[in-house]
């Protein structure tokens, strides 16, 4: 059974992590400095999200949009959940084909280590949802 019930939960939790990163004192400035836009197409449930990392701020666009991303990613929403919990190695997922990507992936891979301090924030964000599942 998929962790998320619908696209709204994907946006709330997975999109919410990037919104939380905007205000993180250590991670926020480093992500904004990347000056990169990526699109993530999630499955189970289906949801599309654009994340714009720009010096002016981090923006999350939920759903289809007229945005040209630098990088496109595709994965299950459960993989996104496991990543933010610190339980999924994105580089291995790319190598195995569990995460599909197009574009300058090396730029994205440089950002992944920066997200580690956000794991506790994600766990707090999903704590109530986790409690519902027990």
RACOR-V421046 format. One record per backbone hydrogen bond with DSSP energy under -1.0 kcal/mol. CO is the residue of the C=O (numbers start at 1). NH is the residue of the N-H. If there is no record, write none. Layout:
co: {CO | CO}
nh: {NH | NH}
This chain:
co: {6 | 7 | 8 | 9 | 10 | 10 | 13 | 15 | 16 | 17 | 18 | 21 | 24 | 27 | 28 | 29 | 31 | 32 | 36 | 37 | 37 | 38 | 39 | 40 | 41 | 42 | 43 | 47 | 48 | 49 | 50 | 51 | 52 | 53 | 54 | 57 | 59 | 61 | 65 | 71 | 72 | 73 | 74 | 75 | 76 | 77 | 78 | 79 | 80 | 81 | 82 | 83 | 89 | 90 | 91 | 92 | 93 | 93 | 100 | 102 | 103 | 104 | 105 | 106 | 108 | 108 | 111 | 112 | 113 | 115 | 116 | 118 | 119 | 120 | 121 | 122 | 126 | 127 | 128 | 129}
nh: {10 | 11 | 12 | 13 | 14 | 15 | 17 | 19 | 20 | 21 | 22 | 24 | 28 | 31 | 32 | 33 | 34 | 35 | 53 | 70 | 71 | 51 | 73 | 49 | 75 | 47 | 77 | 42 | 63 | 40 | 61 | 38 | 59 | 36 | 57 | 54 | 52 | 50 | 67 | 39 | 102 | 41 | 100 | 43 | 80 | 81 | 82 | 83 | 84 | 85 | 87 | 86 | 93 | 94 | 95 | 96 | 98 | 99 | 74 | 72 | 105 | 107 | 109 | 110 | 111 | 112 | 114 | 115 | 116 | 118 | 119 | 122 | 123 | 124 | 125 | 126 | 130 | 131 | 132 | 133}
